[in-house]
Amino acid sequence: MNNAEYSLDQCIKCNICTSACPVSAVTDLFPGPKYAAPQAGRFRKPGQSTPDDSVDYCSGCRICNMVCPTGVKIAEINARARATMVNQGKVSPLLRLRNNIIARAELVGRVSQPVSPLVNALFAYPPARSVAEHILGVAHEAPFPPISREKFSTWYKKHSSNSARTKKIVYFHGCSTQYYEPRIGKAAIHVLEANGFEVIVPEQNCCGLPLLSNGEFKAAKKYHQNNVRNLVRYAREGIPIIGTSTSCTLTIKEEAPELLDLHDNDTQIVAAQTFDFNEYLLFLYKAGELNLDFKPLPITLAYHIPCQYRAHRIGNPGLDVLNLIPELTIIDSNADCCGIAGTYGYKKEKFSISMEIGKPLFNFVHEINGPVVICDSETCRWQITHATGTPAVHPCELLAMAYGFELEGPLAQISIDQP
């Protein structure tokens, strides 16, 4: 039995997790973390079927883990229960096909990118979305981002970089930057180069988190182990590995090794050398090594810190770093969750739950009424933009803007001369 399952005996039935759960607060389809994880978990033994299907309504946001006073690994127990459901054939073939399609952003991006205008038009065509909902159960209103005409890696190969820099850093861009938001990778490269780094972008693939969230552990394990093989040589040299997707970095550091029982030396070395983008910049600042030559940005913006970011348990380094930019005012949403939870809100049966969960955040965004919203997670950005009509950007884009780089996307439309 995994350490996650062993932790269920630490549950004291206090219901703190249930009172904090954003899913059970808006639907009776999920009875709450205490019931779905430690209580139901006591009836799950190796080879024994899962006692109920409600665990599939857990969004995996990890809020329960963060509030549990005794350290029960609730989200991990639920994730492993979903994997058991998949292995036991309890997920219908059609739903499993749906889950595998939306959980393979890298495959979808790789196949679609060469014909991105056609695919984007199809995704934006309401009748096509309705057919996808009817046949596969993909919510027709869910926020699919447009696929970029150019991959980030294609831009990077053409990018002129000073390889004479003595400091080196590895950038893990993730699927979203590669196929959907290359502007974020460009901004990240600019920020790192402004701080004297030669940026290395090695071969890489999906971190595997969407597959883990859908109980497809076998496929996720292949993805993770391939990334470890590609990254371990740099980790062994002591070169930091940083990512702008807080979900990807959490998966490499913790989620994949724990859920998949991977404790080999290479996995642990890579995990130890992996950092969130803002986390690493804050290290530089505290060491007196961060370039503070920022130009003022006289704007007020809302910032939503995603669930996966809080699950790192590293505080709020994004806020700390952004607050170094003169005249930039950042207001933390303090919202529990946007509701999308990776692939969760893309499913027909969960879309309305997703939107209900995100209402407090959406209302907050409207109240602040800034030209953009700041958020570290790609699917959260897409959810916020979809629900509020306000474009969402990554913190690294604001940092690049403050360093004076010309940007693409929503920030390129903002005049910083306006308060």
C-alpha positions as CSV (number, residue, x, y, z in Angstrom):
1,M,0.0,0.0,0.0
2,N,1.3,3.5,-0.8
3,N,2.1,6.1,1.9
4,A,-1.0,8.1,0.7
5,E,-3.3,5.2,1.7
6,Y,-1.4,4.7,5.0
7,S,-2.1,8.3,5.9
8,L,-5.9,7.7,6.0
9,D,-5.5,6.3,9.5
10,Q,-4.5,9.8,10.6
11,C,-8.0,11.1,9.8
12,I,-9.8,12.3,13.0
13,K,-13.1,12.9,11.3
14,C,-13.0,16.6,12.1
15,N,-14.7,17.6,8.7
16,I,-12.4,20.6,8.2
17,C,-11.6,19.3,4.7
18,T,-15.3,19.0,3.9
19,S,-16.0,22.5,5.0
20,A,-13.1,23.8,2.8
21,C,-13.9,21.7,-0.3
22,P,-15.0,24.0,-3.2
23,V,-16.7,21.0,-5.0
24,S,-19.0,19.7,-2.2
25,A,-20.0,23.3,-1.5
26,V,-21.8,23.5,-4.8
27,T,-22.9,20.0,-5.6
28,D,-24.3,17.0,-3.8
29,L,-22.6,14.7,-6.3
30,F,-19.4,14.8,-4.3
31,P,-20.0,14.0,-0.6
32,G,-16.8,15.7,0.5
33,P,-13.1,14.8,1.0
34,K,-13.5,13.0,4.3
35,Y,-16.0,10.5,2.9
36,A,-14.4,10.0,-0.5
37,A,-10.9,9.6,0.7
38,P,-10.1,8.3,4.3
39,Q,-13.5,6.8,5.1
40,A,-14.1,5.1,1.7
41,G,-10.4,4.3,1.6
42,R,-10.7,2.0,4.5
43,F,-12.7,-0.3,2.3
44,R,-10.2,-0.3,-0.5
45,K,-7.7,-3.1,-0.5
46,P,-5.5,-4.3,-3.3
47,G,-7.6,-6.0,-5.9
48,Q,-10.8,-4.8,-4.3
49,S,-13.2,-2.6,-6.2
50,T,-13.7,1.0,-5.2
51,P,-16.8,1.4,-3.1
52,D,-18.4,4.3,-5.0
53,D,-18.1,6.5,-8.1
54,S,-18.4,9.8,-6.4
55,V,-14.6,10.1,-6.0
56,D,-14.6,11.0,-9.7
57,Y,-16.1,14.3,-8.8
58,C,-13.0,15.3,-6.7
59,S,-11.3,18.0,-8.7
60,G,-7.9,17.3,-7.2
61,C,-7.4,20.9,-6.1
62,R,-5.6,19.8,-2.9
63,I,-7.3,22.3,-0.7
64,C,-8.3,19.4,1.5
65,N,-4.6,18.5,1.9
66,M,-3.7,22.0,2.8
67,V,-6.3,22.4,5.6
68,C,-6.1,18.8,7.0
69,P,-4.6,19.2,10.6
70,T,-3.2,15.7,10.6
71,G,-1.7,15.4,7.2
72,V,-4.0,12.9,5.5
73,K,-3.1,12.8,1.8
74,I,-6.7,13.1,0.6
75,A,-6.2,14.2,-3.0
76,E,-3.6,11.5,-3.6
77,I,-6.0,8.8,-2.2
78,N,-8.7,10.0,-4.5
79,A,-6.4,10.1,-7.5
80,R,-5.3,6.5,-6.8
81,A,-8.9,5.4,-6.4
82,R,-9.7,6.9,-9.8
83,A,-6.8,4.9,-11.3
84,T,-8.3,1.8,-9.7
85,M,-11.7,2.6,-11.4
86,V,-9.9,2.8,-14.8
87,N,-8.0,-0.4,-14.2
88,Q,-11.2,-2.2,-13.2
89,G,-13.1,-1.1,-16.3
90,K,-15.5,1.1,-14.3
91,V,-15.1,4.0,-16.7
92,S,-17.1,3.5,-19.9
93,P,-15.0,3.1,-23.1
94,L,-16.6,6.3,-24.5
95,L,-15.8,8.4,-21.4
96,R,-12.3,6.9,-21.2
97,L,-11.8,7.9,-24.8
98,R,-13.0,11.4,-24.0
99,N,-10.8,11.6,-20.9
100,N,-7.7,10.5,-22.9
101,I,-8.3,13.0,-25.7
102,I,-8.6,16.0,-23.4
103,A,-5.8,14.7,-21.2
104,R,-3.3,14.6,-24.1
105,A,-2.7,18.3,-24.8
106,E,0.7,17.5,-26.3
107,L,-0.7,15.0,-28.8
108,V,-3.6,17.3,-29.7
109,G,-1.2,20.2,-30.1
110,R,1.3,18.3,-32.1
111,V,-1.4,17.0,-34.5
112,S,-3.3,20.2,-34.8
113,Q,-0.5,22.8,-34.9
114,P,0.4,22.4,-38.6
115,V,-3.3,23.1,-39.5
116,S,-4.0,25.4,-36.6
117,P,-6.2,27.9,-38.5
118,L,-8.5,25.0,-39.6
119,V,-8.6,23.5,-36.1
120,N,-9.2,26.8,-34.4
121,A,-12.1,27.5,-36.7
122,L,-13.5,24.1,-35.9
123,F,-13.2,24.6,-32.2
124,A,-14.9,27.9,-32.5
125,Y,-17.8,26.5,-34.6
126,P,-20.8,26.0,-32.3
127,P,-22.3,23.0,-34.2
128,A,-19.0,21.2,-34.1
129,R,-18.7,21.8,-30.3
130,S,-22.3,20.5,-29.9
131,V,-21.5,17.3,-31.7
132,A,-18.4,16.8,-29.6
133,E,-20.5,17.3,-26.5
134,H,-23.2,14.9,-27.7
135,I,-20.8,12.1,-28.8
136,L,-17.8,12.5,-26.4
137,G,-19.2,14.5,-23.5
138,V,-16.8,17.4,-24.0
139,A,-18.7,20.5,-22.7
140,H,-19.5,22.7,-25.7
141,E,-18.9,25.9,-23.6
142,A,-15.6,24.9,-22.2
143,P,-12.7,27.3,-22.9
144,F,-10.5,25.7,-25.5
145,P,-7.6,28.0,-26.3
146,P,-6.5,28.7,-29.9
147,I,-3.6,26.7,-31.1
148,S,-0.6,28.9,-32.0
149,R,0.6,29.1,-35.6
150,E,4.2,28.7,-34.4
151,K,5.5,26.4,-31.7
152,F,7.6,27.9,-28.9
153,S,10.4,25.5,-29.6
154,T,10.5,26.7,-33.3
155,W,10.9,30.3,-32.0
156,Y,13.5,29.3,-29.5
157,K,15.7,27.6,-32.1
158,K,15.7,30.9,-34.1
159,H,16.2,33.1,-31.0
160,S,19.6,34.7,-30.7
161,S,21.0,34.0,-27.3
162,N,24.4,34.8,-25.7
163,S,25.8,31.3,-25.0
164,A,28.9,33.0,-23.4
165,R,26.9,33.6,-20.2
166,T,28.4,31.7,-17.3
167,K,25.1,31.0,-15.6
168,K,22.9,28.3,-17.0
169,I,19.3,27.4,-16.4
170,V,16.9,24.8,-17.9
171,Y,13.4,25.9,-19.0
172,F,10.6,23.4,-18.9
173,H,7.9,25.0,-21.0
174,G,5.1,22.5,-20.9
175,C,2.4,21.8,-23.5
176,S,0.6,25.1,-23.1
177,T,3.6,27.2,-23.9
178,Q,4.7,24.9,-26.7
179,Y,1.4,24.8,-28.6
180,Y,-1.0,27.4,-27.2
181,E,0.8,30.3,-25.5
182,P,4.3,30.6,-26.9
183,R,4.3,34.2,-25.8
184,I,4.8,33.1,-22.2
185,G,7.9,31.1,-23.1
186,K,9.3,34.1,-24.9
187,A,8.6,36.4,-21.9
188,A,10.3,33.8,-19.6
189,I,13.4,33.6,-21.8
190,H,13.6,37.4,-21.8
191,V,13.4,37.6,-18.1
192,L,16.0,34.9,-17.5
193,E,18.4,36.5,-20.0
194,A,17.9,39.9,-18.4
195,N,19.2,38.2,-15.3
196,G,22.3,36.8,-17.0
197,F,21.3,33.2,-17.7
198,E,21.9,31.1,-20.8
199,V,18.6,29.3,-21.1
200,I,18.6,25.7,-22.2
201,V,15.4,24.2,-23.6
202,P,16.0,20.4,-23.7
203,E,13.7,17.8,-25.4
204,Q,10.7,17.3,-23.2
205,N,7.1,16.1,-23.3
206,C,3.9,16.5,-21.3
207,C,4.4,16.3,-17.6
208,G,1.6,13.7,-17.4
209,L,-0.6,15.6,-14.9
210,P,-3.8,15.5,-17.0
211,L,-3.4,11.7,-17.4
212,L,-2.8,11.3,-13.6
213,S,-5.9,13.3,-12.9
214,N,-7.9,11.0,-15.1
215,G,-6.6,7.8,-13.6
216,E,-4.4,6.9,-16.6
217,F,-1.3,6.2,-14.5
218,K,0.4,3.9,-17.0
219,A,0.6,6.5,-19.7
220,A,1.5,9.2,-17.2
221,K,4.4,7.1,-16.0
222,K,5.9,6.9,-19.5
223,Y,5.7,10.7,-19.9
224,H,7.3,11.3,-16.5
225,Q,10.1,8.9,-16.9
226,N,10.9,10.2,-20.4
227,N,11.2,13.7,-18.9
228,V,13.4,12.5,-16.2
229,R,15.7,10.9,-18.7
230,N,15.9,14.2,-20.6
231,L,16.4,16.4,-17.5
232,V,18.6,14.3,-15.2
233,R,21.9,15.2,-16.9
234,Y,21.3,18.9,-16.1
235,A,20.1,18.2,-12.6
236,R,23.3,16.2,-11.9
237,E,25.3,19.2,-13.0
238,G,23.4,21.4,-10.5
239,I,21.7,23.4,-13.2
240,P,18.2,24.6,-12.0
241,I,15.2,23.4,-13.9
242,I,12.4,26.0,-13.8
243,G,8.9,26.1,-15.3
244,T,6.2,28.7,-15.9
245,S,3.5,26.1,-15.5
246,T,3.1,25.7,-11.8
247,S,1.2,22.4,-12.5
248,C,4.1,21.0,-14.5
249,T,6.6,21.8,-11.8
250,L,4.5,20.4,-9.0
251,T,4.1,17.2,-11.1
252,I,7.8,16.8,-11.6
253,K,8.7,17.7,-8.0
254,E,6.1,15.8,-6.2
255,E,2.8,14.6,-7.8
256,A,4.2,12.1,-10.3
257,P,6.8,10.6,-8.0
258,E,4.3,10.1,-5.2
259,L,1.3,8.9,-7.1
260,L,3.4,6.5,-9.3
261,D,5.7,5.3,-6.5
262,L,8.8,6.5,-8.3
263,H,11.6,6.8,-5.8
264,D,14.7,6.1,-7.9
265,N,17.7,8.3,-7.7
266,D,17.2,10.0,-11.1
267,T,13.6,10.9,-10.3
268,Q,14.7,12.4,-6.9
269,I,17.6,14.4,-8.3
270,V,15.3,16.0,-11.0
271,A,12.6,16.7,-8.4
272,A,15.1,18.4,-6.1
273,Q,16.4,20.6,-8.9
274,T,13.0,21.7,-10.2
275,F,11.5,25.1,-9.2
276,D,8.6,27.3,-10.1
277,F,9.5,30.3,-12.1
278,N,8.7,32.9,-9.5
279,E,10.1,30.7,-6.7
280,Y,13.5,30.8,-8.4
281,L,13.4,34.5,-9.0
282,L,12.6,35.1,-5.4
283,F,15.7,33.0,-4.5
284,L,17.7,35.3,-6.7
285,Y,16.3,38.4,-5.0
286,K,17.0,37.1,-1.6
287,A,20.6,36.4,-2.7
288,G,20.9,39.9,-4.0
289,E,21.3,38.6,-7.6
290,L,18.0,39.7,-9.2
291,N,18.1,42.4,-11.8
292,L,15.9,45.2,-10.3
293,D,16.1,47.5,-13.3
294,F,12.3,47.6,-13.7
295,K,10.5,50.4,-15.3
296,P,7.3,51.5,-13.5
297,L,4.0,49.9,-14.4
298,P,1.3,52.2,-13.1
299,I,-1.6,49.7,-13.3
300,T,-3.8,47.9,-10.8
301,L,-4.4,44.2,-11.5
302,A,-6.1,41.2,-9.9
303,Y,-4.0,38.1,-9.2
304,H,-5.4,34.6,-8.8
305,I,-3.0,32.2,-7.2
306,P,-4.0,28.7,-8.5
307,C,-4.6,25.7,-6.3
308,Q,-1.6,23.9,-7.8
309,Y,0.6,26.8,-6.9
310,R,-0.6,26.8,-3.3
311,A,0.0,23.0,-3.2
312,H,3.8,23.7,-3.7
313,R,3.7,25.0,-0.1
314,I,6.2,27.8,-0.9
315,G,4.2,30.8,0.0
316,N,3.3,33.3,-2.7
317,P,6.5,34.1,-4.5
318,G,4.6,35.5,-7.5
319,L,3.2,38.2,-5.3
320,D,6.6,38.9,-3.7
321,V,8.3,39.2,-7.1
322,L,5.7,41.3,-8.8
323,N,5.6,43.7,-5.8
324,L,9.2,44.6,-6.7
325,I,7.9,46.4,-9.9
326,P,7.5,50.1,-9.2
327,E,3.9,51.5,-9.2
328,L,2.4,48.1,-10.0
329,T,-0.5,47.4,-7.6
330,I,-1.4,43.7,-7.2
331,I,-4.6,42.6,-5.4
332,D,-4.8,38.9,-4.4
333,S,-8.1,37.3,-5.2
334,N,-7.9,35.0,-2.1
335,A,-10.3,32.8,-4.0
336,D,-10.2,29.1,-3.3
337,C,-10.4,27.9,-6.9
338,C,-11.3,29.0,-10.5
339,G,-13.1,25.7,-10.9
340,I,-11.5,24.4,-14.1
341,A,-9.1,22.0,-12.3
342,G,-7.1,21.0,-15.4
343,T,-9.5,18.8,-17.5
344,Y,-12.2,18.7,-14.9
345,G,-14.3,21.6,-16.2
346,Y,-14.0,20.4,-19.8
347,K,-16.3,17.5,-19.1
348,K,-20.0,17.9,-19.8
349,E,-21.1,16.5,-16.5
350,K,-18.7,18.8,-14.5
351,F,-18.8,22.0,-16.5
352,S,-21.6,23.7,-14.5
353,I,-19.9,22.6,-11.2
354,S,-16.7,24.2,-12.5
355,M,-18.4,27.5,-13.3
356,E,-20.2,27.5,-9.9
357,I,-17.0,27.0,-8.0
358,G,-15.4,29.9,-9.9
359,K,-18.1,32.4,-9.2
360,P,-16.4,34.2,-6.3
361,L,-13.3,34.6,-8.4
362,F,-15.2,35.8,-11.4
363,N,-17.0,38.4,-9.4
364,F,-13.7,39.6,-7.9
365,V,-12.2,40.1,-11.4
366,H,-15.2,42.2,-12.4
367,E,-14.8,44.3,-9.2
368,I,-11.2,45.0,-9.8
369,N,-11.9,45.7,-13.5
370,G,-8.3,45.7,-14.6
371,P,-7.2,45.4,-18.2
372,V,-5.8,41.9,-17.5
373,V,-5.8,39.3,-14.7
374,I,-2.6,37.6,-13.5
375,C,-2.5,33.8,-13.0
376,D,0.2,31.2,-13.1
377,S,-1.7,28.2,-14.4
378,E,-2.7,27.9,-18.1
379,T,-6.1,26.2,-17.7
380,C,-7.0,28.7,-14.9
381,R,-6.1,31.6,-17.3
382,W,-8.3,30.2,-20.0
383,Q,-11.2,29.6,-17.5
384,I,-10.9,33.2,-16.1
385,T,-10.8,34.7,-19.6
386,H,-13.8,32.6,-20.7
387,A,-15.9,33.4,-17.6
388,T,-15.1,37.1,-17.3
389,G,-14.1,38.3,-20.7
390,T,-10.8,39.7,-19.2
391,P,-7.6,38.4,-20.7
392,A,-5.3,36.5,-18.3
393,V,-1.5,36.7,-18.3
394,H,1.4,35.0,-16.5
395,P,3.5,36.9,-14.0
396,C,6.6,36.5,-16.2
397,E,4.9,38.6,-18.9
398,L,4.6,41.6,-16.5
399,L,8.2,41.1,-15.5
400,A,9.3,41.1,-19.1
401,M,7.3,44.2,-19.7
402,A,8.9,45.9,-16.7
403,Y,12.3,45.0,-18.2
404,G,11.3,46.8,-21.4
405,F,10.8,43.9,-23.7
406,E,8.2,44.2,-26.5
407,L,5.4,41.7,-25.8
408,E,2.8,39.8,-27.7
409,G,-0.8,39.1,-26.5
410,P,-3.0,41.1,-24.0
411,L,-0.2,43.1,-22.4
412,A,0.9,44.5,-25.8
413,Q,-2.5,46.3,-25.9
414,I,-2.0,48.1,-22.6
415,S,-0.6,51.6,-22.3
416,I,1.5,51.8,-19.1
417,D,1.1,55.6,-19.2
418,Q,-2.4,55.2,-17.9
419,P,-3.0,54.7,-14.2
